[in-house]
Amino acid sequence: WNACPQNEWHVSAFRYWYKKYGAELVSLTHDTVELRVKHRPELLEDAVRLAVDQYFYCNDIVDQGVGEPALLAKFLMQSNFWYFWWD
């Protein structure tokens, strides 16, 4: 469905985000993923890089969500939960 990554991409992203941010899978359905994060990005520069990575993983979080990666970056610095969905 709508640009959802292949299974291998999910596994690779989850593994990388776990190592870097302590992100753990909380919920996985047929079209959504939710992760709990132990270590949020502290620097805006790091948050922007993460926002771009997440946009390529799931563009709906920006295109149908916050509207621009810079706003997503600010959110990532404040929240311990990441939510992704594909229509």
Contacts in CASP RR format, 6 or more apart in sequence:
PFRMAT RR
TARGET T0000
AUTHOR 0000-0000-0000
METHOD contacts of the structure
MODEL  1
WNACPQNEWHVSAFRYWYKKYGAELVSLTHDTVELRVKHRPELLEDAVRL
AVDQYFYCNDIVDQGVGEPALLAKFLMQSNFWYFWWD
1 31 0 8 1.000
1 86 0 8 1.000
1 87 0 8 1.000
2 60 0 8 1.000
2 86 0 8 1.000
2 87 0 8 1.000
3 58 0 8 1.000
3 59 0 8 1.000
3 60 0 8 1.000
3 86 0 8 1.000
4 31 0 8 1.000
4 58 0 8 1.000
4 86 0 8 1.000
5 13 0 8 1.000
5 57 0 8 1.000
5 58 0 8 1.000
9 57 0 8 1.000
10 33 0 8 1.000
13 53 0 8 1.000
13 57 0 8 1.000
14 23 0 8 1.000
14 25 0 8 1.000
14 35 0 8 1.000
17 23 0 8 1.000
17 35 0 8 1.000
17 37 0 8 1.000
17 82 0 8 1.000
18 24 0 8 1.000
20 39 0 8 1.000
21 37 0 8 1.000
21 38 0 8 1.000
21 39 0 8 1.000
21 40 0 8 1.000
21 41 0 8 1.000
21 50 0 8 1.000
22 37 0 8 1.000
22 38 0 8 1.000
22 39 0 8 1.000
23 35 0 8 1.000
23 36 0 8 1.000
23 37 0 8 1.000
23 38 0 8 1.000
23 82 0 8 1.000
24 35 0 8 1.000
24 36 0 8 1.000
24 38 0 8 1.000
25 33 0 8 1.000
25 34 0 8 1.000
25 35 0 8 1.000
26 34 0 8 1.000
26 35 0 8 1.000
26 36 0 8 1.000
26 81 0 8 1.000
27 33 0 8 1.000
27 34 0 8 1.000
28 34 0 8 1.000
31 85 0 8 1.000
31 86 0 8 1.000
31 87 0 8 1.000
32 83 0 8 1.000
32 84 0 8 1.000
32 85 0 8 1.000
32 86 0 8 1.000
33 58 0 8 1.000
33 83 0 8 1.000
33 84 0 8 1.000
33 85 0 8 1.000
34 81 0 8 1.000
34 82 0 8 1.000
34 83 0 8 1.000
34 84 0 8 1.000
35 81 0 8 1.000
35 82 0 8 1.000
36 80 0 8 1.000
36 81 0 8 1.000
37 79 0 8 1.000
37 80 0 8 1.000
37 81 0 8 1.000
37 82 0 8 1.000
38 80 0 8 1.000
40 76 0 8 1.000
40 77 0 8 1.000
40 78 0 8 1.000
40 79 0 8 1.000
40 80 0 8 1.000
41 47 0 8 1.000
41 50 0 8 1.000
41 73 0 8 1.000
41 76 0 8 1.000
41 77 0 8 1.000
42 77 0 8 1.000
44 73 0 8 1.000
44 74 0 8 1.000
44 77 0 8 1.000
47 73 0 8 1.000
47 74 0 8 1.000
47 76 0 8 1.000
47 77 0 8 1.000
48 69 0 8 1.000
48 70 0 8 1.000
48 73 0 8 1.000
50 73 0 8 1.000
50 76 0 8 1.000
51 62 0 8 1.000
51 69 0 8 1.000
51 70 0 8 1.000
51 72 0 8 1.000
51 73 0 8 1.000
51 76 0 8 1.000
52 69 0 8 1.000
54 61 0 8 1.000
54 72 0 8 1.000
54 76 0 8 1.000
54 82 0 8 1.000
54 84 0 8 1.000
55 61 0 8 1.000
55 62 0 8 1.000
55 69 0 8 1.000
55 72 0 8 1.000
57 84 0 8 1.000
58 84 0 8 1.000
58 85 0 8 1.000
58 86 0 8 1.000
60 84 0 8 1.000
60 85 0 8 1.000
60 86 0 8 1.000
60 87 0 8 1.000
61 72 0 8 1.000
61 83 0 8 1.000
61 84 0 8 1.000
61 85 0 8 1.000
62 68 0 8 1.000
62 69 0 8 1.000
62 72 0 8 1.000
64 87 0 8 1.000
66 72 0 8 1.000
66 75 0 8 1.000
76 82 0 8 1.000
END
